[in-house]
Amino acid sequence: MKKILLSENEVADFKTFCLSELEKAHARVRQLQAILNRLGTDVSDISSDEEDMSTSFSQSVLAGTANEFESPKRKKNRRKKKKVKWADFIVNTIRDKGTVMLANEIIQAAYDDFEVPDDERQKVRMSLSSILTRMLNQEKVLKTYAVDGIRGRFYGVNDWFNDKEELKADIKAKLVV
C-alpha cells in the first residue's frame, strides 16, 4: 500500500469508520458468545479480552494525531437501492397488457416503470433475461409463442395457451405484429 496524507476531516471520518467497524465486530462477538452460552460452553475468559481490546484499540490507534495512514480504497457512497422482485414484475406486466410480449417490450417496461438510469440498464437487462429464461424453463410459469418474420419469441402466461401449446384465439386476436 502507498502512504497518503489525509486532512483533519478525512482523519476524523476514518476514525468514525474504524469505530463503527469495531462496534460491528463487538456485536458479532457478543452474538457468538450468546450462542456458545446456549450450547453450554464457558466463554467468560473471552469477554475480558474483548474489553481490554476495545480500550487499547480506541486509545492507541485512533487517538493518534498523525495524518499519515495506509488506507484501503474506499467504496463510493451509493444510496441503497430497493430490491425488485423481477418475476412478479414480469408476470404482472404481461397480465396488465393482456397479450403476449417480446422480451424487449418487458425490458423497456422495466426501464420506464423504475426509471432505470443509463449506467444500470445493462444490469437490469441481463437480470430480466436470465429471469425470463428461468421462468420459462425451470418454473414453467411462462410459455413462448413464435411469429414468422419476427426475431425473438413472445412471452405469455400459461393460462393463455391451450393443451397443444398454442396461443388461445382471444389472446392471439389482441396480438399486434
Kinemage of the C-alpha trace (Angstrom):
@kinemage 1
@onewidth
@group {chain A} dominant
@subgroup {mainchain}
@vectorlist {calphas} color= white
{ca met a 1} P 0.000 0.000 0.000
{ca lys a 2} L 1.101 3.517 -0.623
{ca lys a 3} L 1.170 6.170 2.076
{ca ile a 4} L -1.120 9.136 1.664
{ca leu a 5} L -1.599 12.358 3.568
{ca leu a 6} L -5.054 12.983 4.941
{ca ser a 7} L -6.710 16.220 6.021
{ca glu a 8} L -8.141 16.584 9.522
{ca asn a 9} L -11.656 15.937 8.184
{ca glu a 10} L -10.529 12.753 6.464
{ca val a 11} L -8.783 11.594 9.646
{ca ala a 12} L -11.976 12.217 11.614
{ca asp a 13} L -14.023 10.316 9.014
{ca phe a 14} L -11.548 7.442 9.105
{ca lys a 15} L -11.708 7.309 12.908
{ca thr a 16} L -15.512 7.224 12.769
{ca phe a 17} L -15.415 4.463 10.180
{ca cys a 18} L -12.984 2.391 12.267
{ca leu a 19} L -15.093 2.827 15.395
{ca ser a 20} L -18.242 1.732 13.591
{ca glu a 21} L -16.458 -1.334 12.203
{ca leu a 22} L -15.151 -2.118 15.676
{ca glu a 23} L -18.658 -1.869 17.104
{ca lys a 24} L -19.932 -4.267 14.427
{ca ala a 25} L -17.177 -6.722 15.332
{ca his a 26} L -18.035 -6.466 19.039
{ca ala a 27} L -21.706 -7.044 18.281
{ca arg a 28} L -20.789 -10.161 16.317
{ca val a 29} L -18.611 -11.403 19.210
{ca arg a 30} L -21.483 -10.846 21.647
{ca gln a 31} L -23.825 -12.736 19.341
{ca leu a 32} L -21.427 -15.679 19.088
{ca gln a 33} L -20.928 -15.673 22.871
{ca ala a 34} L -24.690 -15.882 23.379
{ca ile a 35} L -24.864 -18.855 21.018
{ca leu a 36} L -21.984 -20.579 22.795
{ca asn a 37} L -23.616 -19.905 26.183
{ca arg a 38} L -26.813 -21.567 24.959
{ca leu a 39} L -24.721 -24.559 23.933
{ca gly a 40} L -23.226 -24.738 27.413
{ca thr a 41} L -19.703 -23.527 26.591
{ca asp a 42} L -17.925 -21.246 29.063
{ca val a 43} L -16.837 -18.028 27.318
{ca ser a 44} L -16.103 -15.852 30.359
{ca asp a 45} L -12.379 -15.557 29.511
{ca ile a 46} L -13.217 -14.137 26.061
{ca ser a 47} L -15.354 -11.293 27.395
{ca ser a 48} L -12.480 -9.891 29.490
{ca asp a 49} L -10.213 -9.957 26.438
{ca glu a 50} L -12.854 -8.037 24.487
{ca glu a 51} L -12.913 -5.170 26.992
{ca asp a 52} L -9.109 -4.919 27.016
{ca met a 53} L -9.003 -4.956 23.226
{ca ser a 54} L -11.606 -2.222 22.786
{ca thr a 55} L -9.939 0.231 25.153
{ca ser a 56} L -6.443 -0.393 23.875
{ca phe a 57} L -7.551 -0.104 20.252
{ca ser a 58} L -9.550 3.068 20.658
{ca gln a 59} L -6.896 4.791 22.779
{ca ser a 60} L -3.765 3.796 20.910
{ca val a 61} L -4.748 3.670 17.257
{ca leu a 62} L -7.484 6.238 16.947
{ca ala a 63} L -6.231 8.787 19.481
{ca gly a 64} L -3.113 9.494 17.411
{ca thr a 65} L -2.910 12.810 15.622
{ca ala a 66} L -0.755 11.704 12.717
{ca asn a 67} L -2.286 12.455 9.349
{ca glu a 68} L -0.392 9.716 7.531
{ca phe a 69} L -2.179 6.408 7.072
{ca glu a 70} L -2.048 3.375 4.856
{ca ser a 71} L -5.591 3.425 3.653
{ca pro a 72} L -7.524 0.817 1.675
{ca lys a 73} L -9.542 2.036 -1.304
{ca arg a 74} L -12.883 3.466 -0.235
{ca lys a 75} L -16.062 2.450 -1.940
{ca lys a 76} L -18.151 5.185 -3.422
{ca asn a 77} L -21.038 6.251 -1.265
{ca arg a 78} L -24.021 4.925 -3.159
{ca arg a 79} L -27.556 5.156 -1.986
{ca lys a 80} L -29.350 1.958 -1.104
{ca lys a 81} L -31.407 0.543 -3.915
{ca lys a 82} L -34.653 -1.205 -3.268
{ca lys a 83} L -34.823 -4.828 -4.321
{ca val a 84} L -37.230 -5.569 -7.120
{ca lys a 85} L -38.962 -8.909 -7.443
{ca trp a 86} L -38.494 -9.188 -11.181
{ca ala a 87} L -40.512 -12.398 -11.553
{ca asp a 88} L -43.599 -10.716 -10.083
{ca phe a 89} L -42.979 -7.638 -12.224
{ca ile a 90} L -42.757 -9.744 -15.401
{ca val a 91} L -45.978 -11.662 -14.743
{ca asn a 92} L -47.876 -8.511 -13.702
{ca thr a 93} L -46.645 -6.579 -16.757
{ca ile a 94} L -47.694 -9.326 -19.160
{ca arg a 95} L -51.089 -9.726 -17.471
{ca asp a 96} L -51.691 -5.947 -17.426
{ca lys a 97} L -51.013 -5.688 -21.154
{ca gly a 98} L -53.411 -8.563 -21.761
{ca thr a 99} L -51.383 -10.164 -24.543
{ca val a 100} L -48.011 -11.774 -25.138
{ca met a 101} L -44.917 -9.551 -25.117
{ca leu a 102} L -41.425 -9.671 -26.589
{ca ala a 103} L -38.527 -9.669 -24.138
{ca asn a 104} L -37.530 -6.197 -25.356
{ca glu a 105} L -41.006 -4.877 -24.533
{ca ile a 106} L -40.782 -6.285 -20.998
{ca ile a 107} L -37.310 -4.790 -20.538
{ca gln a 108} L -38.473 -1.400 -21.832
{ca ala a 109} L -41.427 -1.503 -19.435
{ca ala a 110} L -38.976 -2.086 -16.553
{ca tyr a 111} L -36.842 0.860 -17.670
{ca asp a 112} L -39.928 3.082 -17.788
{ca asp a 113} L -41.591 1.895 -14.565
{ca phe a 114} L -38.461 2.014 -12.409
{ca glu a 115} L -36.766 4.966 -14.167
{ca val a 116} L -33.551 2.967 -14.569
{ca pro a 117} L -30.501 5.207 -15.114
{ca asp a 118} L -28.363 4.600 -18.201
{ca asp a 119} L -25.475 3.091 -16.233
{ca glu a 120} L -27.784 0.451 -14.694
{ca arg a 121} L -29.670 -0.557 -17.848
{ca gln a 122} L -27.252 -3.309 -18.889
{ca lys a 123} L -27.507 -4.961 -15.458
{ca val a 124} L -31.310 -4.772 -15.454
{ca arg a 125} L -31.484 -6.197 -18.990
{ca met a 126} L -29.248 -9.132 -18.039
{ca ser a 127} L -31.258 -9.798 -14.872
{ca leu a 128} L -34.560 -9.779 -16.731
{ca ser a 129} L -33.216 -12.038 -19.470
{ca ser a 130} L -31.996 -14.647 -17.023
{ca ile a 131} L -35.224 -14.490 -15.004
{ca leu a 132} L -37.331 -14.865 -18.161
{ca thr a 133} L -35.325 -17.961 -19.070
{ca arg a 134} L -35.707 -19.406 -15.570
{ca met a 135} L -39.452 -18.729 -15.521
{ca leu a 136} L -39.789 -20.403 -18.921
{ca asn a 137} L -37.591 -23.481 -18.483
{ca gln a 138} L -37.461 -24.267 -14.765
{ca glu a 139} L -40.520 -22.758 -13.116
{ca lys a 140} L -42.789 -23.280 -16.152
{ca val a 141} L -44.702 -20.099 -15.306
{ca leu a 142} L -44.377 -18.662 -18.829
{ca lys a 143} L -44.638 -20.071 -22.337
{ca thr a 144} L -43.466 -18.638 -25.641
{ca tyr a 145} L -45.110 -18.026 -28.967
{ca ala a 146} L -43.188 -17.576 -32.208
{ca val a 147} L -44.329 -15.477 -35.172
{ca asp a 148} L -42.739 -15.959 -38.586
{ca gly a 149} L -40.736 -12.951 -39.704
{ca ile a 150} L -40.175 -11.595 -36.195
{ca arg a 151} L -36.950 -12.139 -34.384
{ca gly a 152} L -37.464 -13.368 -30.851
{ca arg a 153} L -40.359 -15.028 -29.144
{ca phe a 154} L -43.402 -13.640 -27.432
{ca tyr a 155} L -43.769 -14.464 -23.720
{ca gly a 156} L -47.154 -15.173 -22.168
{ca val a 157} L -48.572 -16.726 -19.008
{ca asn a 158} L -49.557 -20.417 -19.066
{ca asp a 159} L -53.297 -19.620 -18.862
{ca trp a 160} L -53.174 -18.131 -22.358
{ca phe a 161} L -52.092 -21.382 -24.032
{ca asn a 162} L -54.211 -24.437 -24.819
{ca asp a 163} L -53.322 -28.105 -24.331
{ca lys a 164} L -51.471 -28.207 -27.666
{ca glu a 165} L -49.136 -25.395 -26.508
{ca glu a 166} L -50.812 -22.968 -28.952
{ca leu a 167} L -51.878 -19.433 -28.113
{ca lys a 168} L -55.616 -19.182 -27.418
{ca ala a 169} L -57.688 -17.406 -30.067
{ca asp a 170} L -58.783 -14.448 -27.903
{ca ile a 171} L -55.168 -13.651 -26.943
{ca lys a 172} L -53.956 -14.198 -30.489
{ca ala a 173} L -56.525 -11.661 -31.716
{ca lys a 174} L -55.022 -8.990 -29.417
{ca leu a 175} L -51.506 -9.644 -30.757
{ca val a 176} L -50.281 -6.738 -32.865
{ca val a 177} L -47.302 -7.657 -35.053
